[in-house]
Amino acid sequence: MPTQVPCPHCGRPVEWSAASPFRPFCSKRCKLVDLGDWLAENHRIPCIDDPVDEDLSPPDEARSIH
């Protein structure tokens, strides 16, 4: 029996095989809704903010307005 996983969008069971062209999604609709959420920045991958490298920041005189 093939492995089944829940659709990330709606939770319906999806067979994890070549017979499911939209896996891990259950349908094209769920796949496109998820893509739209990523494009609207509703989903984000957390990252650790790196401290600003002083060698890469512009000199102080370049930041001031003359």
Secondary structure by P-SEA (a helix, b strand, c coil): cccccccccccccccccccccccccccaaaaaaaaaaaaaccbbbbbccccccccccccccccccc
